Amino acid sequence: MIYYEVNQLPQYDYIYIRDQYYYLSNAPIDDTALGDPIGTVKRNTDIEKHQQNGDSNVLPPGTAIYALADMQANLAYPKNGRFYIAYRYIMPGETADIGELLS
């Protein structure tokens, strides 16, 4: 499982949801791994703006975001008829429970 720190990528595609940033990767995931929908993209904005749950800089408003059944720390999003992993960012100075990250 991969986790990124926000300072590793100067500009990245993201969703801000559950009061967390998630990096929109190009790592495909089978739709059988999807859990329940947890929210939708509400608006497009850039990283410099004050973020609200549902903000993204690339996903269109209305895009559903899904939990993953086997990866609690990460999410999934649809693009071009497939699903991809959105990896949770660990912000500089933030600590994360290793059990959460590995589950």
N, C-alpha and C positions, 0 to 999 in steps of 0.2 A: 504494500500500500504506500502511496506517495503523499507527502504533505509538503506544502511550500510555505516559506516565510514571505510576507508581503514585500520585503525589501529585496527579494531575489529577482523580481521582474519589475522593471520601471513602469511599464504599461502592460496591462493584461486585460483580458475579457473576464468579467465578473458578474456575479449576482450577489446582492446583499440581502440576506434573509436570516431569520432567527437571530438577529443582532450579530451576524458573522459575515465575513467576506468568504466567498467561494470562487476559486479559479475555475473557469470554464475550459476544461481540457478537451483534447481531441481523442481521448481514450474511449472507444465505444464500449457499451455494456448491453448485454442481452435484456430485452424487456421483461423477461421472467425474473430478473433480479430486482425489479421495481417494487417499492413499498407503496404506501398511500401518498396521494398528493399532499403537499404541506403548504402550498401557497402558489401565487402567480406573480409574474412580473407586473408591477404597477406603473412604472415610468422609466424612461431612459434618462440617464444623467452621466456625469463624468466623475472620476475618482476624487476630484478636488471639492466637490459639493458635499454638504452634510447629507449623509446617507440615511434613507428610511427603508424599512423592510419592504422588499419588492422592487428595489432599484437594480437596474442593470445598465451597462454601457453598450450592450450589443443585442440582447434578446428583446424581441418586441413585446410591448405590453400585452397581457393576456396569456403569455406562455406559462404553462403549468410546470411547477418544480416538484420533484418527487423525492421521497425518502428512499433509501436503499435497504433492502431486507437484511443484508449481511454486513453493511458498513455504516454504522450509526453516525460516524463523524462526517461522512460525505453524502452528496446528493446526486440526483440525475436530472438532466434536462433534454428536451427533444430538439433536434436540428435535422432538417432535410430527411424526415421520415425514420430517423434512428435516434437512439438514446446515447448520451455521453455522460461521463462522470464529471461532477463539479467537486473539486477537492477543497476541503476546508483550509483556510489560511491560518497559520499561527502567527499572530502579530508580534513584532519586536517587543520584548519584555513580557509577553503573555506566557503563562504556564498552562500546560494542558495535561490532563490525566492520561497516562500512557494506556490504561485500559480502554478509555474512550477512543483513542486514536487507533488502537489495534483491533477494535471490534467492528 
